Amino acid sequence: MRRVLILAAAGMWLVSMAATVFAEDTRDPKARAGTGPTMTVVADKRAIVPGAEVTVDVFISNVTDMSVYQTAMKVTGGETGEVTIKDIKIDTKRSDYVFGEAQVIKAEALHSGQMGAMQMTGAVDVSRPAYLGTYTLQASLSAKGTFEIGLEVGNSTFLRNSGGTAIAFRPGKAAAVAVGAVTVDRIDDSTK
């Protein structure tokens, strides 16, 4: 019960922090130039059939003094149908997890498509890509076309430093995932 209350409190705190992020001036010239903090998404597949799943990992690089993050995904494109979030997970056991083995409070909210974490003490400096979390998405049976899976930029995705100040970042390119029927050019029947 205590863990549930702590997670609920962390989730509410992350949402309240998001409400103030863009009230501050976060127009960092380094972020705009592409040399500052960058948040990227990487899909495990470039093409799937309708009804199938695709996993997208989120990474951060080139950031200093980061102690809090929150991400949200958006899916655009496609000709028909949709690709929706089915699961959200922050795997703190991964060797490339941004906060390593530090004590964190994490929140995963499937209903809003958001996830985030806060390091309890201190902050991290990251140069190469470090893992933030994983989204599992599923194409509807009527889905067809190329869908762009990327970060929802705005008050749903943010970084904060150890003093609680917003850290400007640049969102990387969205992952393009083609959804459609698999075509077979040639069937190998040599096993008969």
BELTACOR-V678845 format. One record per backbone hydrogen bond with DSSP energy under -1.0 kcal/mol. NH is the residue of the N-H (numbers start at 1). CO is the residue of the C=O. If there is no record, write none. Layout:
{{NH/CO} {NH/CO}}
//
This chain:
{{5/1} {6/2} {7/3} {8/4} {9/5} {10/6} {11/7} {12/8} {13/9} {14/10} {15/11} {16/12} {17/13} {18/14} {19/15} {20/17} {23/20} {24/21} {28/26} {32/28} {33/29} {35/30} {36/30} {38/61} {39/170} {40/59} {42/57} {44/55} {48/178} {52/49} {54/137} {56/135} {57/42} {58/133} {59/40} {60/130} {61/38} {63/126} {66/124} {67/160} {68/160} {69/117} {70/158} {71/115} {74/150} {76/148} {78/146} {79/144} {80/144} {84/138} {86/136} {87/136} {89/134} {92/90} {94/91} {97/94} {98/131} {100/97} {102/99} {105/118} {107/116} {109/114} {113/109} {114/109} {115/71} {116/107} {117/69} {118/105} {119/67} {120/103} {124/66} {126/63} {130/60} {131/96} {132/58} {133/58} {134/89} {135/56} {136/87} {137/54} {138/84} {139/52} {140/82} {143/140} {144/80} {145/179} {147/177} {148/76} {149/175} {150/74} {152/72} {157/154} {158/70} {160/68} {161/165} {164/161} {167/159} {170/37} {172/39} {175/149} {177/147} {178/46} {179/145} {180/48} {192/189}}
//
